[in-house]
Amino acid sequence: MRNRRVRKVKGVLWFVLGVTFVVACARFFSGLGTVTDLTDRTPWGLWIGFDVMAGVALAAGGFVLAALVYCFRQEKFRPLLRPAILTAFLGYVAVAVGLLFDLGRPWNIWRPMFFWQHHSVLFEVAWCVMLYTTVLALEFLPVPLEGSRFHGVARFLKRFSLPLVILGIMLSTLHQSSLGSLFLITPGRVHPLWYSPILPLLFFVSAVGLGLAMVTFESRATSWLYGKKSEDPLLISLMRPLAVVLLLYAGIRFVDLAARGVLPLAFEWTWESTLFWFEMVVSALLPAALILSGAAKKGGRALSWIAGLVVVGFVLHRIDTAGISGITRAGVRYFPSWEEIVTSMGVVSAAILAFLFFVERYRVYPPEEEPAEPAPLPPVRVRYRQFTAPLATARSSSLLFVIGAALAFALLPSGAVFGARLVETPVRGSRRVLARDGSGQELLLVDGNRANELTLFPHDEHVKRLGEKACAICHHMNRPGDRETSCYECHRDEYVATDLFRHEDHVRALGGNAGCAKCHADPSLAKSRGNATSCLECHEDMVAGGDLVPKPAADSAFFAPSYMQAMHGTCMACHEAEDEKNGEAVPKLALCGTCHPDPRDFEPTAARGRTQE
């Protein structure tokens, strides 16, 4: 009879996987915005901090155990090697799957293989992860091939074990440290308690400690789950090296903080300092103290607690570095949505189910470590509640998967089911500010929705350089009786098109129902916008012109594009034309940074309080 504990654990995993399946469909069919709280200002969230940054570190047990067995000749740890390699391989596959969720265009994940950006740290990380995943697959492949008709391939691959291990250690060392290098270019986004010029070293040392802890945690978990012979004697032997690595990590980090003069920040009463001390205590100080005090020698639950603390602490360190520590400095607020949390849980659940699949069907553990078959139970009278069909486990897992999927579908927001819908965001007019350089020049601060995604437009400079005839490019249409109408008066919403036709106003101006024939001349046609007389027949003076702005067609429905679309369409068209005329190899004006500087690069001092509102 299958272990009830295994069935319960698998049931929970399949339930989570069912929830994740529905969320994944919503993410890939409706977009990131429907299931995440990510924004342009917080593009990296839980999926990068946990699935990628922490996921790569959680898979470090493979290269750590391989180095101990092959490089340091610690043969006594060989029984732990195969499950460590399997955990590492599945961990890296999970990282790739998690990255697919986070990429805005996941179908472009293959691009680093063909479009080389050798100056990019991400390029090096991508290649190392791909190559190391391949190495892990080749290292583990002999396990499922043993005892099959392809056993000759298994023997062939085993001949290259040492070169594969050396290559794997080299690749893992490179990208484990390079993940820390990603944040060296973002000192303004990472809190000083986490930012450091030696982040690559800290990431590598923490990966070694996390690898040893994951090997311990995995061994203890499978012993509990399957009732196999405990590997505590071997795990206890790993505790002293683990304590050395943890103390080394803590020492390097405190020395670094002191050398950079930011150690006093750790003793200020802020949430960052609280988070820092919690992370340090859980990841290094408390586990090292437990090991040195002799608690680890008791084995059993003590080993599980020590390994669990290290895993939680170092995972938190990766998430803190990748985003949490920079929340205050970035001036944004982000908390992962339940869909993001469930997706991360689902990726982990799939990896665990795959691990259990291999453990149950192949010799992941040495034969002497495999649990003996349980003694047959005495015959009992079969009752309905106790009846277990051969496919009962599969059926119960499928049922839990469906229940999880149904629950997720019921909880999904409408945008995730029916597609994202634009939220109406009314805009306001531009403000006049003084240039920060002291020149006294007035600039138009274009920030229609007041979201601080602003543009500083030198209006007078454009008029001087392009001439007054160019005014019609922006002021291409006027409201009746107006001249040089401001953009926001027609493009009234940041994201949604604006209907410029006011039926009630026309009915009132044309004398009520008697004036209907002036617009709806043909009584045989339905009175609709499409069958009405062109607006330009009465309002020809509204069109100011402009070469870069198309004139409304004769049958135009007079819908003004959204404010953002109007700004981008007009400005980008002009800038691209200027770049093409100048013949520059690299466009200058068409770059985003031309119009969108850092909000801190100017002083929003009002000039005589004037505004277009």
C-alpha positions as CSV (number, residue, x, y, z in Angstrom):
1,M,0.0,0.0,0.0
2,R,1.3,3.4,-1.0
3,N,2.5,5.5,1.9
4,R,-0.4,7.8,3.1
5,R,2.0,10.5,3.8
6,V,3.3,10.5,0.3
7,R,-0.3,10.6,-1.1
8,K,-1.2,13.6,1.1
9,V,1.9,15.6,0.1
10,K,1.3,14.8,-3.6
11,G,-2.3,15.8,-3.2
12,V,-1.4,19.2,-1.9
13,L,1.2,19.7,-4.6
14,W,-1.3,18.8,-7.3
15,F,-3.9,21.2,-5.9
16,V,-1.3,24.0,-6.0
17,L,-0.4,23.0,-9.5
18,G,-4.1,23.2,-10.6
19,V,-4.3,26.8,-9.2
20,T,-1.1,27.7,-11.0
21,F,-2.3,26.2,-14.3
22,V,-5.2,28.6,-14.5
23,V,-3.1,31.6,-13.4
24,A,-0.5,30.6,-16.0
25,C,-3.2,30.6,-18.7
26,A,-4.3,34.1,-17.6
27,R,-0.7,35.4,-17.6
28,F,0.2,34.1,-21.0
29,F,-3.1,34.9,-22.7
30,S,-4.0,38.2,-21.0
31,G,-0.6,39.6,-20.1
32,L,1.5,40.4,-17.1
33,G,-0.7,43.3,-15.9
34,T,-3.7,41.1,-15.3
35,V,-2.1,38.8,-12.7
36,T,0.8,40.8,-11.2
37,D,1.3,44.0,-9.3
38,L,4.4,44.8,-11.3
39,T,4.7,48.2,-12.9
40,D,7.2,50.1,-15.1
41,R,8.8,51.4,-11.9
42,T,8.9,47.9,-10.2
43,P,9.6,45.5,-13.1
44,W,11.3,43.0,-10.9
45,G,9.2,41.4,-8.3
46,L,8.7,38.1,-6.6
47,W,9.3,36.0,-9.7
48,I,12.8,37.4,-10.1
49,G,13.7,37.6,-6.4
50,F,12.5,34.1,-5.6
51,D,12.1,32.1,-8.8
52,V,15.4,33.2,-10.4
53,M,17.7,34.7,-7.8
54,A,16.8,32.4,-4.9
55,G,16.1,29.5,-7.3
56,V,19.6,29.4,-8.7
57,A,21.1,29.5,-5.1
58,L,18.7,26.7,-3.9
59,A,20.1,24.5,-6.7
60,A,23.7,25.0,-5.5
61,G,23.9,21.7,-3.7
62,G,24.8,20.0,-6.9
63,F,28.1,21.7,-7.5
64,V,28.9,21.8,-3.7
65,L,28.5,18.0,-3.3
66,A,30.2,17.3,-6.6
67,A,33.2,19.4,-5.5
68,L,33.3,17.5,-2.1
69,V,33.3,14.1,-3.8
70,Y,35.4,14.6,-6.9
71,C,37.7,17.4,-6.0
72,F,38.2,17.0,-2.3
73,R,37.9,13.2,-2.4
74,Q,35.3,12.9,0.3
75,E,33.9,9.6,-0.9
76,K,31.7,9.2,2.2
77,F,29.4,11.8,0.8
78,R,28.8,10.0,-2.5
79,P,25.4,8.6,-1.4
80,L,24.2,12.2,-1.2
81,L,25.5,13.1,-4.7
82,R,22.8,11.7,-7.0
83,P,19.8,13.4,-5.2
84,A,21.8,16.6,-5.0
85,I,22.5,16.5,-8.7
86,L,18.8,15.8,-9.4
87,T,17.7,18.6,-7.1
88,A,20.1,21.0,-8.9
89,F,18.9,20.0,-12.3
90,L,15.2,20.4,-11.5
91,G,16.0,23.6,-9.7
92,Y,17.6,25.1,-12.8
93,V,14.7,23.9,-15.0
94,A,12.3,25.6,-12.5
95,V,14.4,28.8,-12.8
96,A,13.9,28.8,-16.6
97,V,10.2,28.2,-16.2
98,G,9.9,31.0,-13.7
99,L,11.8,33.3,-16.0
100,L,9.3,32.5,-18.8
101,F,6.5,33.8,-16.5
102,D,8.4,37.1,-15.9
103,L,9.5,37.9,-19.4
104,G,7.2,40.2,-21.2
105,R,7.9,38.3,-24.4
106,P,8.7,34.8,-23.2
107,W,9.0,33.5,-26.8
108,N,12.3,35.5,-27.1
109,I,14.0,33.6,-24.3
110,W,16.2,31.9,-27.0
111,R,17.8,35.2,-28.1
112,P,20.9,35.2,-25.9
113,M,22.1,32.1,-27.9
114,F,22.2,34.0,-31.1
115,F,22.4,37.7,-30.2
116,W,25.6,38.0,-28.1
117,Q,25.9,41.0,-25.8
118,H,29.3,40.1,-24.2
119,H,29.3,43.4,-22.2
120,S,26.2,42.4,-20.3
121,V,26.3,40.5,-17.0
122,L,22.9,39.0,-17.9
123,F,24.4,37.5,-21.0
124,E,27.0,35.7,-19.0
125,V,24.5,34.5,-16.5
126,A,22.1,33.3,-19.2
127,W,24.9,31.3,-21.0
128,C,26.2,29.8,-17.7
129,V,22.8,28.8,-16.6
130,M,22.0,27.1,-20.0
131,L,25.3,25.3,-20.1
132,Y,25.2,24.2,-16.4
133,T,21.7,22.9,-16.9
134,T,23.0,20.9,-19.8
135,V,25.9,19.6,-17.7
136,L,23.5,18.6,-14.9
137,A,21.3,16.8,-17.3
138,L,24.3,14.8,-18.6
139,E,25.5,14.1,-15.1
140,F,22.1,12.7,-14.1
141,L,21.2,11.0,-17.3
142,P,22.9,7.7,-16.4
143,V,20.5,7.2,-13.5
144,P,17.3,6.7,-15.7
145,L,19.3,4.8,-18.3
146,E,20.6,2.2,-15.9
147,G,18.9,-1.1,-16.2
148,S,17.4,-0.1,-19.6
149,R,18.4,-1.1,-23.1
150,F,20.5,2.1,-23.2
151,H,22.7,1.1,-20.4
152,G,25.7,1.4,-22.8
153,V,25.0,5.1,-23.1
154,A,25.0,5.3,-19.3
155,R,28.4,3.7,-19.1
156,F,29.7,6.0,-21.8
157,L,28.5,9.1,-19.9
158,K,30.1,7.9,-16.6
159,R,33.5,8.0,-18.3
160,F,33.2,11.8,-18.5
161,S,32.0,12.3,-15.0
162,L,35.1,14.1,-13.8
163,P,35.3,16.6,-16.8
164,L,31.6,17.3,-16.5
165,V,31.9,17.9,-12.7
166,I,34.9,20.3,-13.3
167,L,32.9,22.1,-16.0
168,G,29.9,22.3,-13.8
169,I,31.8,23.7,-10.9
170,M,33.4,26.3,-13.1
171,L,30.0,27.4,-14.7
172,S,28.2,27.4,-11.3
173,T,31.0,29.5,-9.7
174,L,30.7,32.0,-12.6
175,H,27.0,32.6,-12.5
176,Q,26.4,32.2,-8.8
177,S,28.7,35.2,-8.3
178,S,27.5,37.1,-11.4
179,L,24.0,37.2,-10.1
180,G,25.4,39.6,-7.5
181,S,27.1,41.6,-10.2
182,L,23.7,42.4,-11.7
183,F,23.1,44.8,-8.8
184,L,26.5,46.6,-9.0
185,I,25.0,49.0,-11.6
186,T,22.0,49.9,-9.5
187,P,23.4,51.5,-6.4
188,G,20.5,53.9,-6.2
189,R,18.0,51.1,-6.1
190,V,19.6,48.9,-3.4
191,H,19.7,49.9,0.2
192,P,23.3,50.4,1.5
193,L,22.9,47.5,4.0
194,W,22.6,45.2,1.0
195,Y,24.5,47.0,-1.8
196,S,28.2,46.2,-1.8
197,P,31.0,46.2,-4.4
198,I,31.7,42.6,-3.2
199,L,28.2,41.4,-3.9
200,P,29.5,38.7,-6.2
201,L,31.7,37.3,-3.4
202,L,28.7,37.4,-0.9
203,F,26.4,35.7,-3.4
204,F,29.0,32.9,-4.0
205,V,29.7,32.3,-0.3
206,S,26.0,32.3,0.5
207,A,25.4,29.8,-2.4
208,V,27.9,27.4,-0.9
209,G,26.2,27.6,2.5
210,L,22.7,27.3,0.9
211,G,23.9,24.3,-1.1
212,L,25.0,22.4,2.0
213,A,21.7,23.3,3.8
214,M,19.6,22.2,0.8
215,V,21.4,18.8,0.7
216,T,20.6,18.4,4.4
217,F,17.0,19.5,4.1
218,E,16.3,17.3,1.0
219,S,17.8,14.2,2.8
220,R,15.8,14.8,5.9
221,A,12.6,15.5,3.9
222,T,12.8,12.3,1.9
223,S,13.6,10.2,5.0
224,W,10.5,11.6,6.6
225,L,8.4,11.1,3.5
226,Y,9.4,7.6,2.5
227,G,10.6,6.2,5.8
228,K,14.0,5.3,4.3
229,K,17.1,4.8,6.4
230,S,18.3,8.1,7.9
231,E,21.5,9.7,6.6
232,D,22.1,11.7,9.7
233,P,25.7,10.5,10.3
234,L,26.6,12.0,6.9
235,L,24.6,15.1,7.4
236,I,26.2,15.7,10.8
237,S,29.6,15.6,9.0
238,L,28.3,18.5,6.8
239,M,27.4,20.7,9.8
240,R,30.9,21.8,10.7
241,P,31.8,22.9,7.2
242,L,28.4,24.6,7.1
243,A,29.2,26.5,10.3
244,V,32.5,27.7,8.8
245,V,30.8,29.0,5.7
246,L,28.1,30.8,7.7
247,L,30.6,32.5,10.0
248,L,32.7,33.4,7.0
249,Y,29.7,34.9,5.3
250,A,28.7,36.9,8.4
251,G,32.3,38.1,8.9
252,I,32.7,39.3,5.4
253,R,29.4,41.1,5.5
254,F,30.0,42.9,8.7
255,V,33.6,43.9,7.7
256,D,32.3,45.2,4.4
257,L,29.6,47.3,6.1
258,A,32.2,48.7,8.5
259,A,34.7,49.4,5.7
260,R,32.1,51.3,3.7
261,G,31.0,53.3,6.8
262,V,27.3,52.1,6.7
263,L,27.4,49.8,9.7
264,P,25.6,52.4,11.9
265,L,22.6,52.0,9.6
266,A,22.1,48.6,11.0
267,F,21.5,50.1,14.5
268,E,19.0,52.7,13.5
269,W,15.3,51.9,14.3
270,T,14.1,51.5,10.7
271,W,12.3,48.6,9.0
272,E,15.4,48.1,6.9
273,S,17.6,47.6,9.9
274,T,15.0,45.2,11.4
275,L,14.9,43.2,8.2
276,F,18.7,43.2,8.1
277,W,19.1,41.7,11.6
278,F,16.3,39.2,11.0
279,E,18.0,38.0,7.9
280,M,21.4,37.8,9.4
281,V,20.2,35.9,12.5
282,V,18.1,33.4,10.6
283,S,20.6,32.8,7.8
284,A,23.9,32.7,9.6
285,L,24.2,33.6,13.3
286,L,21.6,31.4,14.8
287,P,22.3,28.3,12.7
288,A,26.1,28.6,13.3
289,A,25.5,29.0,17.1
290,L,23.3,25.8,17.1
291,I,26.0,23.9,15.2
292,L,28.8,25.0,17.5
293,S,26.8,24.4,20.6
294,G,26.5,20.7,19.6
295,A,22.8,20.7,18.8
296,A,23.5,19.3,15.4
297,K,25.1,16.2,16.8
298,K,21.7,15.1,18.0
299,G,20.6,14.7,14.4
300,G,16.9,14.3,13.6
301,R,14.8,17.4,13.9
302,A,17.8,19.5,14.9
303,L,19.3,19.0,11.5
304,S,16.0,19.9,9.9
305,W,15.7,23.1,11.9
306,I,19.3,24.2,11.1
307,A,18.9,23.5,7.4
308,G,15.5,25.2,7.3
309,L,16.8,28.4,9.0
310,V,19.7,28.6,6.5
311,V,17.4,28.1,3.5
312,V,14.9,30.7,4.7
313,G,17.5,33.2,5.6
314,F,19.5,33.1,2.4
315,V,16.4,33.0,0.2
316,L,15.3,36.2,2.1
317,H,18.7,37.7,1.4
318,R,18.3,37.2,-2.4
319,I,14.8,38.6,-2.3
320,D,15.9,41.6,-0.2
321,T,18.7,42.4,-2.5
322,A,16.6,42.0,-5.6
323,G,13.8,44.3,-4.5
324,I,12.6,44.6,-1.0
325,S,15.5,46.6,0.3
326,G,15.0,49.2,-2.4
327,I,11.3,49.9,-1.8
328,T,12.0,53.1,0.2
329,R,14.8,54.3,-2.1
330,A,12.8,53.8,-5.2
331,G,9.8,55.7,-3.8
332,V,7.4,52.9,-4.8
333,R,5.2,50.4,-3.1
334,Y,5.1,46.8,-4.2
335,F,3.6,43.7,-2.7
336,P,3.2,40.5,-4.8
337,S,-0.3,39.6,-5.8
338,W,-1.8,36.3,-4.8
339,E,-1.3,35.1,-8.4
340,E,2.4,35.8,-8.2
341,I,2.7,33.9,-4.9
342,V,0.7,31.0,-6.2
343,T,2.7,30.8,-9.5
344,S,6.0,30.6,-7.5
345,M,4.5,27.9,-5.3
346,G,3.3,26.1,-8.4
347,V,6.8,26.1,-10.0
348,V,8.2,24.7,-6.8
349,S,5.4,22.1,-6.6
350,A,6.1,20.9,-10.1
351,A,9.8,20.5,-9.3
352,I,9.0,18.5,-6.2
353,L,6.6,16.2,-8.0
354,A,9.3,15.6,-10.7
355,F,11.8,14.8,-7.9
356,L,9.4,12.3,-6.3
357,F,8.8,10.7,-9.7
358,F,12.5,10.0,-10.2
359,V,13.0,8.9,-6.6
360,E,10.2,6.3,-6.9
361,R,11.2,4.9,-10.3
362,Y,15.0,5.0,-10.5
363,R,18.0,4.4,-8.2
364,V,18.4,7.9,-7.1
365,Y,19.5,6.6,-3.7
366,P,22.0,3.6,-3.3
367,P,20.3,0.2,-3.0
368,E,21.2,-0.1,0.6
369,E,19.4,3.2,1.3
370,E,16.1,2.2,-0.4
371,P,13.3,1.4,2.0
372,A,12.2,-2.2,2.3
373,E,8.8,-3.3,1.1
374,P,6.3,-3.1,4.0
375,A,5.0,-6.4,5.4
376,P,1.7,-7.4,3.9
377,L,-1.3,-6.5,6.0
378,P,-3.6,-9.2,7.3
379,P,-6.8,-9.7,5.2
380,V,-9.7,-7.5,6.4
381,R,-13.3,-7.1,5.4
382,V,-13.4,-4.5,2.6
383,R,-15.7,-1.6,3.2
384,Y,-16.6,1.2,0.8
385,R,-14.6,3.8,2.7
386,Q,-11.5,1.6,2.7
387,F,-11.8,0.6,-0.9
388,T,-8.8,1.7,-3.0
389,A,-8.8,1.1,-6.7
390,P,-5.5,0.7,-8.6
391,L,-5.9,4.2,-10.1
392,A,-7.2,5.8,-6.9
393,T,-4.0,7.9,-6.4
394,A,-4.1,9.3,-10.0
395,R,-7.8,10.0,-9.7
396,S,-7.5,11.8,-6.4
397,S,-4.6,13.9,-7.7
398,S,-6.6,14.7,-10.8
399,L,-9.6,15.7,-8.7
400,L,-7.5,18.0,-6.5
401,F,-5.9,19.5,-9.6
402,V,-9.4,20.3,-11.0
403,I,-10.6,21.7,-7.7
404,G,-7.5,24.0,-7.5
405,A,-8.1,25.1,-11.1
406,A,-11.8,25.9,-10.5
407,L,-11.0,27.8,-7.3
408,A,-8.3,29.9,-9.1
409,F,-10.7,30.6,-12.0
410,A,-13.3,31.8,-9.5
411,L,-10.8,34.1,-7.8
412,L,-9.2,35.6,-10.9
413,P,-10.0,39.3,-11.6
414,S,-12.2,40.0,-14.6
415,G,-9.3,41.5,-16.5
416,A,-7.4,38.1,-16.3
417,V,-10.5,36.3,-17.7
418,F,-11.8,38.8,-20.3
419,G,-8.6,40.6,-21.0
420,A,-7.1,43.8,-19.6
421,R,-9.2,46.8,-19.7
422,L,-7.9,50.3,-19.6
423,V,-8.7,52.3,-16.5
424,E,-10.1,55.7,-17.1
425,T,-7.5,58.2,-16.0
426,P,-8.4,61.9,-16.6
427,V,-5.6,64.2,-17.4
428,R,-4.8,67.8,-16.5
429,G,-3.0,70.5,-18.4
430,S,0.7,71.2,-18.4
431,R,2.5,73.4,-15.8
432,R,5.2,75.9,-16.4
433,V,8.4,75.5,-14.4
434,L,11.8,77.1,-14.4
435,A,14.8,75.3,-15.7
436,R,17.2,74.1,-13.0
437,D,20.3,75.3,-14.7
438,G,19.6,78.9,-13.6
439,S,19.0,80.2,-17.1
440,G,15.6,81.3,-16.3
441,Q,14.1,79.4,-19.2
442,E,10.5,78.3,-18.8
443,L,9.6,74.7,-19.6
444,L,6.3,73.0,-19.9
445,L,6.0,70.2,-17.4
446,V,3.9,67.6,-19.3
447,D,2.5,65.2,-16.7
448,G,-1.1,64.7,-17.6
449,N,-2.0,62.0,-15.1
450,R,0.3,63.4,-12.4
451,A,2.1,60.0,-12.1
452,N,5.5,61.7,-12.2
453,E,6.3,60.1,-15.6
454,L,6.9,63.5,-16.8
455,T,8.4,65.3,-19.8
456,L,10.1,68.7,-19.7
457,F,9.2,70.4,-23.0
458,P,11.2,73.6,-24.0
459,H,8.2,75.2,-25.8
460,D,9.9,78.6,-26.6
461,E,13.0,76.9,-27.9
462,H,10.9,74.8,-30.3
463,V,9.1,77.8,-31.5
464,K,12.3,79.7,-32.1
465,R,14.0,76.8,-33.9
466,L,11.0,75.6,-36.0
467,G,9.1,78.8,-36.5
468,E,5.5,79.6,-35.7
469,K,4.3,77.6,-38.7
470,A,5.2,74.5,-36.7
471,C,2.7,75.3,-34.0
472,A,0.0,73.5,-36.1
473,I,1.9,70.2,-35.5
474,C,0.8,70.1,-31.9
475,H,-2.2,72.5,-32.0
476,H,-3.6,70.7,-35.1
477,M,-7.2,71.1,-34.0
478,N,-9.1,73.7,-32.1
479,R,-12.3,73.7,-30.1
480,P,-15.0,75.8,-31.7
481,G,-14.3,79.5,-31.2
482,D,-10.8,78.7,-29.8
483,R,-7.2,79.0,-31.1
484,E,-4.2,76.9,-30.1
485,T,-6.3,74.6,-28.0
486,S,-4.2,72.7,-25.5
487,C,-3.7,68.9,-25.9
488,Y,-5.5,67.8,-22.8
489,E,-8.7,69.6,-23.8
490,C,-9.3,67.0,-26.5
491,H,-7.2,64.1,-25.4
492,R,-8.8,64.0,-22.0
493,D,-7.8,60.6,-20.8
494,E,-4.3,59.1,-20.3
495,Y,-5.1,55.8,-21.9
496,V,-8.6,55.9,-23.3
497,A,-9.7,57.6,-26.5
498,T,-12.0,60.6,-26.0
499,D,-15.3,61.1,-27.8
500,L,-15.3,64.7,-29.0
501,F,-18.9,64.8,-30.2
502,R,-21.5,66.1,-27.8
503,H,-24.9,65.2,-29.1
504,E,-26.8,67.1,-26.4
505,D,-24.9,70.3,-27.2
506,H,-25.8,70.0,-30.9
507,V,-29.4,69.3,-30.3
508,R,-29.6,72.4,-28.1
509,A,-27.6,74.6,-30.6
510,L,-29.7,73.5,-33.6
511,G,-33.1,74.1,-32.1
512,G,-34.0,70.7,-30.7
513,N,-35.4,67.9,-32.8
514,A,-36.1,70.2,-35.7
515,G,-32.4,70.5,-36.4
516,C,-31.8,66.7,-36.7
517,A,-32.0,66.9,-40.5
518,K,-28.9,69.1,-40.6
519,C,-26.8,66.1,-39.6
520,H,-29.1,63.2,-40.5
521,A,-30.0,64.4,-44.0
522,D,-31.3,61.0,-45.4
523,P,-34.4,60.0,-43.5
524,S,-34.2,56.5,-44.9
525,L,-31.1,55.7,-43.0
526,A,-30.8,55.0,-39.3
527,K,-29.8,58.0,-37.2
528,S,-26.3,57.0,-36.2
529,R,-22.9,58.5,-36.1
530,G,-21.8,56.5,-39.2
531,N,-24.7,57.8,-41.3
532,A,-24.4,61.4,-40.1
533,T,-23.1,64.3,-42.1
534,S,-19.3,64.8,-41.8
535,C,-18.4,67.1,-38.9
536,L,-15.9,69.0,-41.2
537,E,-18.8,70.4,-43.3
538,C,-19.7,72.6,-40.3
539,H,-16.4,72.8,-38.4
540,E,-13.8,73.1,-41.1
541,D,-12.2,76.0,-39.1
542,M,-11.4,73.6,-36.3
543,V,-8.6,71.9,-38.3
544,A,-5.4,73.9,-38.1
545,G,-3.2,71.5,-40.1
546,G,0.3,70.2,-39.7
547,D,2.3,67.9,-41.9
548,L,3.1,65.4,-39.2
549,V,-0.5,65.1,-37.9
550,P,-3.0,63.5,-40.4
551,K,-6.2,65.6,-41.0
552,P,-9.5,63.9,-39.9
553,A,-11.1,62.0,-42.8
554,A,-14.4,63.2,-44.2
555,D,-16.3,60.5,-42.4
556,S,-14.2,60.8,-39.2
557,A,-16.0,59.8,-36.0
558,F,-14.0,62.4,-34.1
559,F,-12.5,60.3,-31.5
560,A,-9.3,61.8,-30.0
561,P,-6.6,59.2,-29.3
562,S,-5.5,58.9,-25.7
563,Y,-3.2,61.5,-24.2
564,M,-0.2,59.2,-24.1
565,Q,-0.8,58.0,-27.6
566,A,-1.1,61.6,-28.9
567,M,2.1,62.7,-27.1
568,H,4.1,59.7,-28.3
569,G,2.7,59.8,-31.8
570,T,3.4,63.5,-32.4
571,C,6.7,63.8,-30.6
572,M,8.2,60.6,-31.8
573,A,7.2,61.2,-35.4
574,C,8.9,64.6,-35.4
575,H,12.0,63.3,-33.6
576,E,12.4,60.3,-35.9
577,A,12.1,62.6,-38.9
578,E,14.8,64.8,-37.4
579,D,17.1,61.9,-36.8
580,E,16.7,60.6,-40.3
581,K,17.3,64.1,-41.7
582,N,20.5,64.5,-39.6
583,G,21.8,61.1,-40.8
584,E,23.2,60.0,-37.5
585,A,24.3,56.5,-37.1
586,V,22.6,56.3,-33.7
587,P,19.4,58.2,-33.2
588,K,19.5,60.7,-30.5
589,L,16.1,62.5,-30.4
590,A,14.1,59.3,-30.7
591,L,15.5,57.8,-27.5
592,C,13.1,57.6,-24.5
593,G,15.6,59.6,-22.3
594,T,15.3,62.6,-24.6
595,C,11.8,63.4,-23.3
596,H,11.7,61.4,-20.1
597,P,14.5,62.4,-17.7
598,D,14.8,61.3,-14.1
599,P,12.3,63.3,-12.1
600,R,15.1,64.3,-9.7
601,D,16.9,66.1,-12.5
602,F,14.8,69.2,-12.3
603,E,13.4,71.6,-9.8
604,P,9.6,71.9,-10.2
605,T,9.5,75.6,-9.2
606,A,6.4,77.2,-10.5
607,A,6.9,80.2,-12.8
608,R,4.5,82.9,-11.7
609,G,2.0,80.2,-10.8
610,R,0.8,79.8,-14.4
611,T,-0.8,76.7,-15.6
612,Q,-2.9,75.5,-18.5
613,E,-5.6,74.1,-16.3
